[in-house]
Amino acid sequence: MKKATSDKLANIFGLGLRSPHYAYLETKPKVFAGWFEVISENYFRSSGKPRKVLEALRADYPISCHGVSLSIAAYDEFDSFYLADLKKFFNEIDPFIVSDHLCFTGVKGNNLHNLLPFAYNQENLSHLSARIDFVQNYFGRKFGFENLSAYFDYKNSTMSEWDFINELTKITDCNLLLDLNNIFVNSYNHEFACDDYLKVIPMNRVQEIHMAGFSEREGFYFDTHSNPLYPEIIELYKKVLSVKKNIPVLYEWDEDIPEFAILENQILTVASIWEKTP
């Protein structure tokens, strides 16, 4: 599968590997994307077609592995079988970026298959710092953790999300996966200024950016990854570019997934913005 090597920008911009596009990608088209991101849990215990497609793709493209089940903020013990299988997968795929979410996904071993927020306070700062330290030592890799879209908050939070993340990176030396869509959705639903968030986030820790389209229902915004780029997300990206430019960027589309050409057009739009920014 041949990437668009004639365009130097392609190495910055990536797309998510999703099953509706398997057949198209198996024809080895020339695409703009310089890398692909996979949801780790969709591939790491598979030997069927998804894994075969991934193996073929990684022969020509760098791969980023993005997880949804590490549950870094949980107070339960880590699932040792999950960690072992994930480590084996990383060693086989050799991703250039590994990441998960700043969240917990359940309690007492029950995975709710949802990304749940936690209170931003000193207790959880210490707790997550210890957990991230363990994970990074276990995998021998620096992880990126994604800021969450949260639809409720906690009364016992004593700091803002951005201050919490800033402190967490200082303590753990972890990386960040900065999701601009999540920042905007949270800013609208929880009534804070995106600029306040971006001013504090340590851009030197941002190893990857996610962009996506949100949805609106009953006066709230939801991180559905189901629409083309909105102007608000583009403006946030421009602000990031003014601080740090060469950050790998992924466009996510996970609901009502369109044909590949429509998805590819989103990352071409992002690349055009990148080119026009000094």
Backbone bond lengths (Angstrom), bond angles and torsions (degrees), N, CA, C in turn:
res aa  C-N    CA-C-N  psi(-1)  N-CA   C-N-CA  omega(-1)  CA-C   N-CA-C  phi
1 M - - - 1.458 - - 1.514 109.01 -
2 K 1.301 117.31 121.08 1.455 121.21 -171.80 1.517 111.32 -101.05
3 K 1.309 116.35 123.26 1.453 119.76 177.49 1.530 110.16 -83.09
4 A 1.328 114.47 170.50 1.464 120.00 -176.68 1.524 109.58 -80.47
5 T 1.325 115.93 74.79 1.460 120.65 -175.54 1.521 112.27 -67.31
6 S 1.345 117.96 -19.01 1.455 120.61 -179.95 1.526 111.96 -70.06
7 D 1.315 116.45 -17.08 1.456 120.36 -179.21 1.519 108.53 -107.70
8 K 1.323 116.33 111.10 1.458 121.30 -176.98 1.525 112.67 -62.53
9 L 1.342 116.67 -21.34 1.457 120.10 -177.94 1.521 112.35 -74.90
10 A 1.326 117.21 -20.70 1.461 119.97 -173.34 1.520 112.76 -59.29
11 N 1.331 117.96 -29.25 1.460 120.49 -178.04 1.527 112.62 -68.25
12 I 1.315 117.33 -17.51 1.463 120.79 178.58 1.516 110.85 -86.34
13 F 1.337 117.46 -30.82 1.457 120.70 -167.06 1.521 112.10 -107.00
14 G 1.334 115.60 130.32 1.455 121.45 -175.84 1.514 112.74 -125.99
15 L 1.336 114.91 167.66 1.456 122.09 178.13 1.525 109.57 -133.96
16 G 1.318 115.81 154.07 1.452 120.47 177.88 1.520 111.25 -80.45
17 L 1.317 116.71 135.93 1.459 121.77 176.07 1.523 108.56 -80.76
18 R 1.342 116.76 117.64 1.459 122.13 -178.12 1.527 109.38 -129.48
19 S 1.314 116.78 146.38 1.468 122.14 -171.87 1.529 114.69 -57.94
20 P 1.350 121.60 -33.53 1.476 118.79 178.23 1.525 114.05 -61.59
21 H 1.347 116.67 -16.73 1.464 120.07 -178.05 1.528 113.09 -102.10
22 Y 1.338 117.98 1.89 1.463 119.96 -177.90 1.529 111.39 -55.51
23 A 1.327 115.88 -51.09 1.468 119.32 -174.02 1.525 111.07 -60.89
24 Y 1.315 116.48 -40.79 1.467 119.65 179.35 1.521 110.98 -65.72
25 L 1.311 117.39 -45.92 1.464 120.87 -177.12 1.527 111.69 -67.94
26 E 1.325 116.88 -27.70 1.464 119.72 177.80 1.527 112.33 -68.00
27 T 1.330 117.87 -15.51 1.467 120.48 175.98 1.527 111.64 -81.10
28 K 1.312 116.43 0.08 1.458 124.10 178.63 1.531 112.59 57.63
29 P 1.329 116.64 55.82 1.463 119.09 179.36 1.522 111.25 -75.54
30 K 1.301 116.45 161.65 1.453 120.99 171.57 1.523 107.08 -85.50
31 V 1.317 116.62 116.44 1.459 120.63 -177.02 1.519 109.58 -120.49
32 F 1.316 115.18 161.88 1.457 119.26 -178.05 1.525 111.69 -75.69
33 A 1.301 118.05 -36.15 1.465 121.62 -174.81 1.523 111.38 -55.71
34 G 1.336 115.33 137.40 1.453 120.51 178.71 1.515 113.56 -95.65
35 W 1.340 117.23 -9.69 1.460 121.75 178.72 1.523 108.92 -160.13
36 F 1.311 115.60 164.86 1.464 121.34 179.78 1.530 110.24 -127.97
37 E 1.311 114.63 147.62 1.466 120.25 175.95 1.526 109.28 -113.99
38 V 1.332 115.25 138.89 1.463 120.93 177.18 1.522 109.68 -119.17
39 I 1.325 115.41 150.15 1.458 120.87 169.05 1.525 106.35 -78.48
40 S 1.317 116.74 115.26 1.468 120.86 -171.38 1.523 112.27 -52.73
41 E 1.336 116.07 -43.60 1.465 120.30 -174.45 1.533 113.09 -66.06
42 N 1.319 118.00 -17.41 1.468 120.62 177.76 1.521 113.01 -81.22
43 Y 1.336 117.14 -8.42 1.465 120.03 -172.24 1.526 114.43 -132.56
44 F 1.317 118.59 -22.55 1.461 117.98 -165.37 1.522 114.32 -77.94
45 R 1.324 118.39 -14.49 1.461 120.85 175.41 1.525 110.59 -120.26
46 S 1.319 115.99 28.86 1.461 121.65 -176.05 1.523 110.95 -118.05
47 S 1.327 114.75 143.50 1.465 120.04 171.44 1.522 109.94 -125.64
48 G 1.339 116.60 11.09 1.450 121.67 -177.88 1.511 112.26 -89.73
49 K 1.339 115.47 -154.25 1.464 120.43 -174.86 1.525 113.01 -60.43
50 P 1.360 120.28 -42.73 1.470 118.04 179.63 1.524 112.75 -54.32
51 R 1.336 115.78 -42.33 1.465 118.83 -179.22 1.529 110.77 -69.69
52 K 1.316 117.49 -36.41 1.468 120.46 179.32 1.525 111.13 -66.30
53 V 1.332 116.35 -39.24 1.464 120.14 177.03 1.524 109.87 -64.28
54 L 1.321 116.48 -43.50 1.463 120.50 178.91 1.521 111.05 -62.28
55 E 1.315 117.59 -43.91 1.460 120.87 -179.57 1.526 111.07 -60.96
56 A 1.345 116.22 -40.29 1.470 119.70 178.81 1.523 110.35 -67.35
57 L 1.319 116.51 -39.16 1.464 120.98 -177.34 1.522 111.36 -68.27
58 R 1.311 116.66 -40.53 1.468 119.72 -174.68 1.537 112.18 -72.82
59 A 1.324 116.97 -11.37 1.460 119.36 175.02 1.526 111.21 -67.50
60 D 1.344 116.75 -22.49 1.461 120.88 -177.28 1.522 114.16 -122.85
61 Y 1.307 117.74 -13.29 1.459 121.24 -176.05 1.528 111.55 -130.50
62 P 1.329 117.46 142.55 1.466 119.58 167.83 1.537 109.75 -63.34
63 I 1.315 115.59 148.20 1.465 121.50 -178.43 1.523 109.84 -120.80
64 S 1.323 115.26 135.77 1.462 122.23 171.11 1.522 107.88 -107.35
65 C 1.336 117.12 135.62 1.467 121.57 -179.66 1.524 109.46 -109.89
66 H 1.316 115.09 119.64 1.464 122.51 -175.68 1.525 108.88 -117.20
67 G 1.330 117.19 119.70 1.456 121.41 -175.68 1.516 114.24 -99.06
68 V 1.338 114.83 159.85 1.462 120.73 179.04 1.526 112.58 -130.81
69 S 1.336 118.35 8.31 1.465 119.84 -174.14 1.521 114.81 -133.55
70 L 1.323 118.14 10.09 1.469 119.66 179.62 1.517 111.49 -65.05
71 S 1.335 116.16 -32.76 1.467 122.34 176.98 1.523 111.09 54.76
72 I 1.327 114.50 53.87 1.458 120.52 -172.64 1.528 112.94 -63.14
73 A 1.336 117.82 -26.26 1.465 120.85 -177.20 1.523 113.46 -91.64
74 A 1.340 117.71 0.14 1.465 120.40 -178.87 1.527 110.96 -69.29
75 Y 1.319 115.41 157.82 1.462 120.81 175.61 1.530 111.54 -101.59
76 D 1.324 117.25 -0.15 1.461 121.09 172.25 1.521 109.97 -79.22
77 E 1.310 116.28 162.23 1.455 120.37 173.87 1.533 109.82 -65.18
78 F 1.316 116.74 150.92 1.455 120.29 173.46 1.527 110.20 -62.73
79 D 1.317 116.29 148.18 1.459 122.62 173.88 1.534 107.39 -77.17
80 S 1.306 116.55 108.27 1.468 120.43 -174.28 1.526 111.80 -65.02
81 F 1.346 117.69 -33.32 1.462 120.42 178.83 1.530 110.42 -68.72
82 Y 1.317 116.09 -40.09 1.465 120.66 177.35 1.530 109.80 -61.67
83 L 1.324 116.84 -47.45 1.463 120.05 -178.97 1.524 111.21 -61.73
84 A 1.317 117.09 -43.34 1.467 120.54 -178.53 1.529 111.39 -64.25
85 D 1.332 116.95 -43.92 1.461 120.55 -179.80 1.531 111.04 -67.34
86 L 1.330 116.20 -37.37 1.456 119.78 179.42 1.526 110.72 -67.96
87 K 1.319 116.95 -39.88 1.456 120.35 178.68 1.529 110.45 -63.95
88 K 1.313 116.79 -41.65 1.469 121.37 177.34 1.530 109.92 -60.41
89 F 1.321 116.74 -42.61 1.466 121.85 179.21 1.520 111.13 -62.61
90 F 1.323 117.25 -45.49 1.468 120.54 178.27 1.526 110.84 -60.19
91 N 1.327 116.40 -42.05 1.466 119.74 -179.02 1.527 111.50 -64.96
92 E 1.332 116.88 -31.40 1.463 121.08 -179.80 1.529 112.01 -79.41
93 I 1.329 116.66 -40.34 1.466 121.47 -175.16 1.524 111.70 -87.44
94 D 1.328 116.77 -29.53 1.462 123.52 -177.54 1.533 111.77 53.60
95 P 1.331 117.55 61.07 1.468 120.38 -179.14 1.519 111.88 -67.66
96 F 1.324 116.31 150.16 1.461 119.27 177.82 1.522 111.55 -85.29
97 I 1.342 116.99 -15.20 1.460 122.91 173.81 1.521 107.74 -140.00
98 V 1.341 117.21 136.86 1.463 121.59 169.99 1.525 107.35 -123.86
99 S 1.327 115.45 141.84 1.460 118.92 -175.59 1.518 111.05 -155.50
100 D 1.325 114.73 165.65 1.461 123.04 172.61 1.526 106.53 -154.00
101 H 1.333 117.33 -164.62 1.459 121.98 -173.85 1.523 111.73 -111.82
102 L 1.328 115.72 148.50 1.461 120.94 171.99 1.522 107.86 -80.31
103 C 1.328 115.20 88.55 1.461 119.88 -174.78 1.521 109.19 -166.52
104 F 1.336 114.92 177.85 1.463 119.67 162.79 1.517 106.95 -123.43
105 T 1.325 116.70 156.65 1.466 120.67 -172.83 1.522 113.23 -117.79
106 G 1.322 117.39 3.84 1.454 119.93 179.14 1.511 111.09 164.98
107 V 1.330 115.83 -173.82 1.466 121.51 179.53 1.520 109.78 -137.23
108 K 1.321 115.10 150.40 1.460 123.03 175.97 1.525 112.32 51.93
109 G 1.321 114.61 43.06 1.456 119.49 175.00 1.509 115.23 79.42
110 N 1.310 118.13 1.51 1.461 121.63 179.51 1.527 109.81 -96.88
111 N 1.316 116.04 111.37 1.458 121.18 178.69 1.524 108.54 -82.89
112 L 1.323 116.42 115.05 1.460 121.24 -179.07 1.526 112.29 -83.85
113 H 1.323 116.67 -1.58 1.464 122.75 -179.63 1.527 110.71 52.85
114 N 1.319 113.20 43.18 1.455 121.24 175.68 1.517 107.70 -143.67
115 L 1.325 116.30 150.34 1.464 121.67 -178.27 1.519 107.92 -99.52
116 L 1.321 115.80 105.01 1.463 121.57 -168.74 1.528 111.52 -103.35
117 P 1.334 116.90 136.81 1.467 120.49 -179.56 1.523 112.22 -77.50
118 F 1.312 115.93 170.35 1.451 122.90 179.82 1.526 108.54 -138.41
119 A 1.315 116.27 169.54 1.465 120.06 -179.64 1.524 110.64 -75.51
120 Y 1.322 115.70 138.86 1.457 121.11 177.41 1.521 108.62 -92.32
121 N 1.324 114.23 92.49 1.470 119.87 -179.63 1.526 109.47 -147.13
122 Q 1.316 115.71 176.41 1.462 121.06 -174.20 1.526 111.81 -65.13
123 E 1.312 116.84 -37.13 1.465 119.92 179.60 1.523 111.08 -60.07
124 N 1.315 116.27 -47.73 1.467 119.25 -179.93 1.525 112.30 -73.28
125 L 1.311 117.44 -26.81 1.464 119.79 175.25 1.528 109.57 -63.81
126 S 1.319 116.88 -45.13 1.464 120.79 177.81 1.525 111.12 -66.05
127 H 1.326 115.80 -41.35 1.466 121.13 -178.58 1.532 111.09 -63.64
128 L 1.320 116.93 -50.25 1.461 120.06 -179.90 1.516 112.25 -66.20
129 S 1.312 117.10 -34.98 1.462 119.83 179.01 1.523 110.77 -60.41
130 A 1.325 116.22 -43.47 1.461 120.52 179.19 1.528 110.76 -66.40
131 R 1.326 116.56 -40.99 1.466 120.87 -178.65 1.542 111.06 -67.62
132 I 1.307 116.98 -41.90 1.465 119.95 179.11 1.521 110.55 -66.65
133 D 1.312 116.95 -39.56 1.458 120.61 177.18 1.528 110.50 -59.71
134 F 1.329 116.57 -43.37 1.463 120.46 178.63 1.527 110.81 -62.67
135 V 1.334 116.53 -46.97 1.468 121.20 -176.41 1.533 111.01 -63.11
136 Q 1.320 116.69 -45.32 1.462 118.92 -177.70 1.518 111.61 -67.21
137 N 1.317 117.41 -34.06 1.464 120.24 175.71 1.530 111.10 -70.95
138 Y 1.319 116.26 -39.42 1.468 120.61 -178.78 1.527 110.75 -63.11
139 F 1.324 116.90 -46.06 1.459 120.50 -176.81 1.524 112.69 -85.24
140 G 1.332 116.95 -15.76 1.450 119.45 -176.05 1.512 112.19 64.72
141 R 1.335 115.91 28.79 1.459 122.98 -178.17 1.517 109.22 -140.15
142 K 1.310 115.56 149.94 1.454 119.74 173.35 1.520 108.54 -85.40
143 F 1.312 116.23 127.25 1.457 121.56 -179.23 1.523 111.09 -92.63
144 G 1.326 115.82 150.16 1.450 121.80 166.81 1.521 108.53 -103.13
145 F 1.316 117.43 136.52 1.458 120.95 179.41 1.520 109.75 -116.79
146 E 1.329 114.79 133.28 1.462 121.36 -173.82 1.529 111.90 -91.28
147 N 1.324 115.71 134.42 1.454 120.88 171.25 1.527 109.48 -65.53
148 L 1.308 115.73 142.74 1.457 122.69 -167.04 1.530 111.99 -97.23
149 S 1.332 116.69 150.62 1.467 120.54 163.82 1.529 106.05 -88.30
150 A 1.334 116.61 119.79 1.466 121.86 -173.37 1.522 109.86 -120.49
151 Y 1.316 116.68 133.00 1.459 121.00 -176.40 1.528 112.72 -105.58
152 F 1.315 115.69 5.84 1.457 121.73 169.66 1.510 107.55 -153.40
153 D 1.323 117.52 162.50 1.462 121.19 176.64 1.527 109.13 -130.64
154 Y 1.337 115.91 -178.09 1.456 121.83 -173.06 1.529 110.99 -118.80
155 K 1.329 115.12 139.40 1.464 119.68 179.41 1.522 111.90 -67.11
156 N 1.342 117.04 -24.79 1.472 118.99 -177.35 1.529 112.68 -92.24
157 S 1.332 117.70 13.84 1.460 119.84 169.86 1.524 109.01 -70.86
158 T 1.320 116.05 135.10 1.467 120.77 -178.42 1.531 111.99 -117.61
159 M 1.330 116.81 1.76 1.465 120.55 177.54 1.515 108.80 -147.05
160 S 1.312 115.75 163.43 1.456 119.89 177.46 1.521 110.01 -74.42
161 E 1.328 115.58 162.66 1.463 120.79 176.92 1.518 110.71 -58.58
162 W 1.332 116.80 -43.79 1.463 119.51 -176.04 1.520 112.42 -70.03
163 D 1.314 117.87 -35.42 1.464 119.90 175.70 1.527 110.66 -68.08
164 F 1.334 116.02 -39.19 1.461 120.63 178.17 1.531 110.02 -61.01
165 I 1.324 116.82 -48.31 1.465 120.78 -178.70 1.522 110.93 -63.57
166 N 1.303 116.59 -40.19 1.462 120.35 178.68 1.522 111.14 -59.63
167 E 1.325 116.53 -46.55 1.461 120.73 179.12 1.523 111.25 -65.52
168 L 1.334 116.49 -39.06 1.462 120.98 -178.27 1.529 111.51 -61.96
169 T 1.311 117.01 -41.50 1.469 119.50 179.91 1.530 111.45 -67.70
170 K 1.319 116.64 -34.05 1.466 119.60 178.31 1.523 111.02 -64.81
171 I 1.312 116.30 -41.24 1.464 120.95 -175.63 1.523 111.78 -74.71
172 T 1.336 116.48 -41.19 1.468 120.46 -169.86 1.525 114.45 -100.54
173 D 1.331 117.89 -16.27 1.457 121.97 -174.65 1.531 111.24 62.01
174 C 1.342 117.41 26.09 1.459 120.55 176.97 1.523 109.97 -81.30
175 N 1.321 115.21 167.91 1.455 121.00 175.57 1.521 110.74 -97.01
176 L 1.331 115.69 173.34 1.459 121.82 178.13 1.517 110.28 -122.12
177 L 1.319 114.81 142.45 1.442 121.38 166.28 1.527 104.61 -107.65
178 L 1.315 116.56 106.71 1.462 121.26 -172.44 1.526 109.51 -89.97
179 D 1.331 115.72 109.96 1.456 120.97 178.95 1.523 109.10 -94.94
180 L 1.335 116.30 107.95 1.468 120.96 -176.06 1.520 111.70 -70.23
181 N 1.316 116.40 -33.89 1.459 120.12 177.36 1.524 110.48 -62.07
182 N 1.338 116.68 -42.10 1.460 120.37 -179.92 1.524 112.00 -65.44
183 I 1.327 116.44 -38.49 1.464 119.44 176.93 1.521 110.03 -60.04
184 F 1.333 116.15 -47.26 1.453 119.12 -176.85 1.535 111.56 -66.92
185 V 1.329 117.29 -44.49 1.466 120.92 178.73 1.522 110.57 -58.42
186 N 1.337 117.04 -46.48 1.464 120.50 179.50 1.520 112.04 -65.45
187 S 1.329 116.52 -38.47 1.464 119.59 -178.50 1.522 110.52 -62.87
188 Y 1.311 116.50 -37.77 1.470 120.98 179.14 1.526 110.83 -72.26
189 N 1.325 116.43 -48.48 1.471 120.36 -175.29 1.518 112.79 -71.20
190 H 1.354 116.91 -32.86 1.465 120.52 -175.82 1.529 112.78 -109.50
191 E 1.316 115.89 3.86 1.465 122.96 171.23 1.537 113.30 58.81
192 F 1.328 115.24 62.05 1.462 120.42 169.69 1.525 107.80 -131.80
193 A 1.309 116.07 167.75 1.464 121.23 -178.29 1.529 110.53 -90.75
194 C 1.322 116.59 129.98 1.468 120.45 177.63 1.524 111.43 -57.99
195 D 1.332 116.95 -34.81 1.464 120.73 -179.51 1.523 111.37 -62.27
196 D 1.333 117.33 -35.91 1.466 120.55 177.44 1.522 110.58 -62.00
197 Y 1.324 115.51 -38.08 1.463 121.70 179.31 1.528 110.46 -67.06
198 L 1.326 116.21 -51.21 1.466 120.90 -174.21 1.524 112.59 -68.36
199 K 1.322 117.33 -27.56 1.470 120.04 -179.97 1.520 111.99 -67.48
200 V 1.318 117.16 -27.13 1.464 121.29 -174.00 1.529 112.82 -98.74
201 I 1.329 116.34 -32.53 1.466 120.22 -177.84 1.533 109.84 -59.08
202 P 1.335 118.52 129.03 1.467 121.01 179.53 1.528 111.65 -75.11
203 M 1.320 116.78 100.59 1.460 120.79 -175.45 1.523 112.52 -62.99
204 N 1.307 117.59 -24.67 1.462 119.44 178.20 1.532 111.64 -67.43
205 R 1.330 117.28 -14.58 1.463 121.44 178.38 1.529 112.62 -94.73
206 V 1.316 117.17 -9.12 1.468 120.42 -175.41 1.527 109.40 -78.73
207 Q 1.328 116.25 113.17 1.464 121.17 -178.44 1.528 111.96 -98.14
208 E 1.331 116.81 -14.99 1.455 120.38 -178.55 1.527 108.48 -160.12
209 I 1.343 115.48 150.88 1.456 122.43 175.90 1.523 108.80 -119.83
210 H 1.331 115.96 137.74 1.453 121.43 170.02 1.520 109.50 -108.12
211 M 1.325 115.10 138.91 1.462 121.88 173.10 1.523 107.63 -130.23
212 A 1.338 115.53 148.30 1.467 119.82 -177.99 1.521 109.23 -163.50
213 G 1.326 115.61 173.52 1.454 121.21 175.50 1.520 110.47 -102.42
214 F 1.319 116.89 137.54 1.466 121.88 -179.42 1.520 110.48 -99.58
215 S 1.340 115.69 175.00 1.457 122.09 175.74 1.521 109.59 -128.19
216 E 1.330 116.34 158.97 1.465 121.55 179.00 1.519 109.40 -121.77
217 R 1.331 115.17 130.52 1.458 120.93 175.60 1.525 109.09 -142.25
218 E 1.305 116.15 126.65 1.473 123.12 174.23 1.517 112.34 52.14
219 G 1.336 115.96 41.04 1.450 120.59 174.75 1.509 115.44 82.89
220 F 1.335 117.74 7.71 1.460 121.51 177.24 1.519 109.60 -122.41
221 Y 1.328 115.72 152.32 1.452 121.27 174.13 1.524 109.26 -98.42
222 F 1.331 115.17 143.46 1.461 121.16 -178.76 1.530 109.81 -130.07
223 D 1.325 114.77 139.54 1.460 122.80 -177.49 1.523 108.91 -83.37
224 T 1.338 116.41 76.65 1.457 120.72 -173.74 1.519 114.62 -93.61
225 H 1.327 118.54 -12.16 1.477 120.75 -177.61 1.531 110.23 52.48
226 S 1.324 116.38 48.07 1.462 119.33 -171.96 1.521 114.09 -132.43
227 N 1.331 116.90 15.07 1.461 120.12 -176.71 1.526 110.93 -144.31
228 P 1.326 116.57 163.52 1.464 120.24 173.50 1.522 110.92 -67.64
229 L 1.310 115.80 173.82 1.459 122.85 -179.97 1.528 112.24 -57.73
230 Y 1.329 115.07 138.10 1.451 121.29 172.53 1.530 109.76 -101.36
231 P 1.322 118.10 151.69 1.469 120.76 179.55 1.524 113.21 -56.67
232 E 1.341 117.25 -34.09 1.469 120.20 -178.43 1.530 111.64 -62.87
233 I 1.332 116.31 -37.07 1.466 120.29 -179.49 1.525 109.72 -73.73
234 I 1.315 116.20 -36.62 1.463 120.49 176.24 1.525 110.45 -60.33
235 E 1.327 117.24 -43.07 1.463 120.78 179.99 1.527 111.26 -63.77
236 L 1.312 117.27 -38.76 1.472 119.71 176.73 1.528 110.36 -64.21
237 Y 1.324 116.39 -40.13 1.463 119.64 179.14 1.520 111.06 -62.51
238 K 1.318 117.27 -40.53 1.461 120.82 178.44 1.527 110.79 -60.91
239 K 1.321 117.07 -37.45 1.463 120.85 179.64 1.528 110.97 -67.87
240 V 1.318 116.33 -37.60 1.463 119.53 176.10 1.526 109.95 -65.61
241 L 1.331 116.81 -43.73 1.462 121.29 -179.51 1.521 112.18 -60.38
242 S 1.315 117.14 -30.27 1.462 120.03 179.43 1.522 112.04 -69.05
243 V 1.337 116.53 -16.40 1.470 121.47 179.58 1.526 111.15 -104.41
244 K 1.319 115.99 -45.10 1.470 120.84 -178.30 1.520 107.82 -148.36
245 K 1.316 117.39 125.35 1.465 119.84 -168.89 1.518 115.19 -97.96
246 N 1.314 118.23 -47.72 1.466 120.05 -168.28 1.524 112.72 -88.97
247 I 1.330 116.57 59.73 1.461 122.32 177.37 1.525 108.57 -102.50
248 P 1.320 119.00 129.17 1.463 119.90 175.80 1.533 111.18 -55.32
249 V 1.334 115.39 135.74 1.467 121.66 -175.35 1.522 110.07 -124.99
250 L 1.325 115.46 132.87 1.466 121.66 177.56 1.515 109.76 -117.02
251 Y 1.348 116.16 136.95 1.461 119.77 169.97 1.524 108.45 -101.40
252 E 1.350 115.81 125.58 1.464 122.02 -177.30 1.534 110.50 -101.72
253 W 1.344 114.51 138.05 1.474 120.02 173.19 1.517 106.39 -147.30
254 D 1.332 116.75 105.80 1.464 120.98 -169.91 1.521 114.65 -119.79
255 E 1.318 118.79 -12.43 1.462 121.76 174.30 1.522 108.79 -122.22
256 D 1.346 115.77 144.45 1.469 119.97 -176.99 1.531 109.96 49.56
257 I 1.323 115.09 51.78 1.465 120.97 -173.65 1.517 110.39 -64.24
258 P 1.325 117.32 126.06 1.465 120.59 -178.74 1.520 111.70 -84.08
259 E 1.331 116.33 178.56 1.460 119.73 173.94 1.523 109.21 -63.61
260 F 1.330 115.60 158.40 1.455 120.70 -171.15 1.515 112.39 -58.59
261 A 1.322 118.38 -37.11 1.471 121.28 -176.98 1.527 111.47 -61.24
262 I 1.331 116.61 -36.25 1.471 119.99 178.62 1.522 110.13 -69.46
263 L 1.325 116.18 -41.37 1.465 120.00 177.28 1.521 110.45 -63.87
264 E 1.315 116.16 -44.86 1.462 121.03 -178.95 1.530 110.86 -61.37
265 N 1.309 116.49 -33.99 1.461 120.32 -179.97 1.525 111.90 -63.42
266 Q 1.338 117.03 -29.58 1.464 119.76 178.48 1.531 110.91 -65.28
267 I 1.326 116.40 -42.95 1.461 118.80 -178.57 1.529 110.84 -74.96
268 L 1.331 117.43 -26.37 1.466 120.03 172.40 1.526 110.75 -66.17
269 T 1.322 116.46 -37.13 1.463 120.50 176.37 1.520 110.51 -64.06
270 V 1.324 116.13 -43.94 1.469 120.68 178.47 1.525 110.26 -61.84
271 A 1.317 116.90 -41.70 1.465 120.94 179.52 1.523 111.16 -63.62
272 S 1.324 116.68 -36.87 1.459 120.69 177.81 1.525 110.77 -63.07
273 I 1.312 116.44 -40.12 1.474 121.33 176.64 1.523 109.67 -63.54
274 W 1.320 116.05 -42.98 1.472 121.27 178.88 1.525 110.89 -58.37
275 E 1.333 115.25 -45.59 1.468 120.53 -178.35 1.538 112.02 -62.13
276 K 1.315 116.47 -36.59 1.463 121.03 -174.29 1.532 112.78 -83.78
277 T 1.339 116.41 -7.26 1.463 119.89 -178.35 1.532 109.66 -93.27
278 P 1.313 117.94 125.65 1.483 120.76 -179.22 1.528 111.72 -58.84
